[in-house]
Amino acid sequence: MHYSARHYAHALAEAATGASATEQEGLARNLVALLRERGQLELLPAILGTVEELRAQEQAATTVRVVSAVPLSEKEQGLLKRELPAPSHKFTHNDSLIAGLVVQQGDNVYYGSVSSAIRALRDALTK
């Protein structure tokens, strides 16, 4: 049976999750051997590209992005890291926010800023 590059990529990504570097090398060798055996080595670039896309999507979903009106201190960042547990955090500031925070994790965005409250009020009044 022949599978698509996407199928191989998903299987490889799933198998590699939590695997050590040595185990991941073994998985890569096994994949190359399997593709050679099935006459599908030409799929390897597409498989690797798809695995990179999957990793990027996973990283984006696990990174909490916090945008504040002013730069946050190390103490404030530490507090937010404890309150918003995730493998990775990214802190930036945006002068267009009047006050508050905008927090994003994956597709979820939480607006806790005065700017967003004013915008929501304006939208409600103009409807």
C-alpha positions as CSV (number, residue, x, y, z in Angstrom):
1,M,0.0,0.0,0.0
2,H,1.3,3.5,-0.9
3,Y,0.6,6.4,1.4
4,S,0.8,10.1,0.7
5,A,3.6,12.4,2.0
6,R,1.1,13.9,4.5
7,H,0.2,10.5,5.9
8,Y,3.9,9.6,6.4
9,A,4.6,13.0,8.0
10,H,1.7,12.7,10.5
11,A,2.9,9.2,11.4
12,L,6.5,10.4,11.8
13,A,5.5,13.4,13.9
14,E,3.3,11.3,16.2
15,A,6.0,8.6,16.6
16,A,8.7,11.3,17.3
17,T,6.7,13.0,20.0
18,G,8.5,12.5,23.3
19,A,11.2,10.4,21.6
20,S,14.9,10.9,22.4
21,A,17.3,12.2,19.8
22,T,18.6,8.7,19.3
23,E,15.1,7.3,18.9
24,Q,14.2,10.1,16.4
25,E,17.3,9.2,14.4
26,G,16.2,5.6,14.3
27,L,12.7,6.7,13.2
28,A,14.2,8.7,10.4
29,R,16.4,5.8,9.2
30,N,13.4,3.5,9.3
31,L,11.3,5.9,7.3
32,V,14.0,6.2,4.6
33,A,14.4,2.4,4.4
34,L,10.6,2.0,4.1
35,L,10.4,4.7,1.4
36,R,13.2,3.0,-0.5
37,E,11.5,-0.4,-0.2
38,R,8.3,1.0,-1.5
39,G,9.9,3.0,-4.3
40,Q,8.7,6.3,-2.8
41,L,11.9,8.1,-1.9
42,E,10.8,11.1,-4.0
43,L,8.3,11.8,-1.2
44,L,11.0,12.6,1.3
45,P,11.2,16.4,0.7
46,A,7.4,16.7,1.0
47,I,7.4,14.6,4.1
48,L,10.0,16.7,5.8
49,G,8.3,19.9,4.7
50,T,5.0,18.7,6.2
51,V,6.7,17.7,9.5
52,E,8.2,21.2,9.7
53,E,4.7,22.7,9.2
54,L,3.3,20.4,11.9
55,R,6.0,21.4,14.3
56,A,5.4,25.1,13.6
57,Q,1.7,24.7,14.2
58,E,2.3,22.9,17.4
59,Q,4.8,25.5,18.6
60,A,2.3,28.3,17.7
61,A,-0.5,26.5,19.7
62,T,1.7,26.1,22.7
63,T,3.2,29.6,22.8
64,V,1.4,32.2,24.9
65,R,1.8,35.6,23.4
66,V,1.2,38.6,25.7
67,V,1.0,42.1,24.3
68,S,0.9,44.9,26.9
69,A,0.5,48.6,26.8
70,V,3.9,49.1,28.4
71,P,6.9,46.7,28.8
72,L,6.3,44.2,31.6
73,S,8.9,43.7,34.4
74,E,10.5,40.3,35.0
75,K,8.3,40.0,38.1
76,E,5.1,40.7,36.1
77,Q,6.2,38.3,33.3
78,G,6.9,35.6,36.0
79,L,3.4,36.1,37.4
80,L,1.8,35.7,34.0
81,K,3.9,32.6,33.3
82,R,2.6,31.0,36.4
83,E,-1.0,32.0,35.7
84,L,-0.8,31.1,32.0
85,P,1.2,27.8,32.0
86,A,2.6,26.9,28.6
87,P,5.9,25.6,27.2
88,S,6.8,29.0,25.8
89,H,5.9,32.6,26.4
90,K,6.5,35.7,24.2
91,F,6.1,39.2,25.7
92,T,5.8,42.4,23.6
93,H,4.3,45.8,24.1
94,N,2.2,47.9,21.8
95,D,1.8,51.7,22.4
96,S,-1.6,51.7,20.7
97,L,-3.0,49.8,23.7
98,I,-4.3,52.3,26.3
99,A,-4.0,49.8,29.2
100,G,-4.3,46.1,29.8
101,L,-3.3,43.0,28.0
102,V,-4.0,41.0,24.9
103,V,-3.2,37.3,25.3
104,Q,-3.1,34.8,22.5
105,Q,-2.6,31.1,22.6
106,G,-3.1,29.3,19.3
107,D,-6.4,30.4,17.8
108,N,-7.7,31.8,21.1
109,V,-7.3,35.6,21.7
110,Y,-8.3,37.3,25.0
111,Y,-8.7,41.1,24.9
112,G,-8.3,42.7,28.3
113,S,-7.5,46.2,27.2
114,V,-9.1,49.5,27.5
115,S,-8.8,50.0,23.7
116,S,-10.8,46.8,23.1
117,A,-13.5,47.9,25.6
118,I,-13.8,51.3,23.9
119,R,-14.0,49.6,20.5
120,A,-16.7,47.2,21.7
121,L,-18.7,50.1,23.2
122,R,-18.4,52.1,20.0
123,D,-19.5,49.1,17.9
124,A,-22.5,48.5,20.3
125,L,-23.5,52.2,20.1
126,T,-23.3,52.3,16.3
127,K,-25.5,49.3,15.7
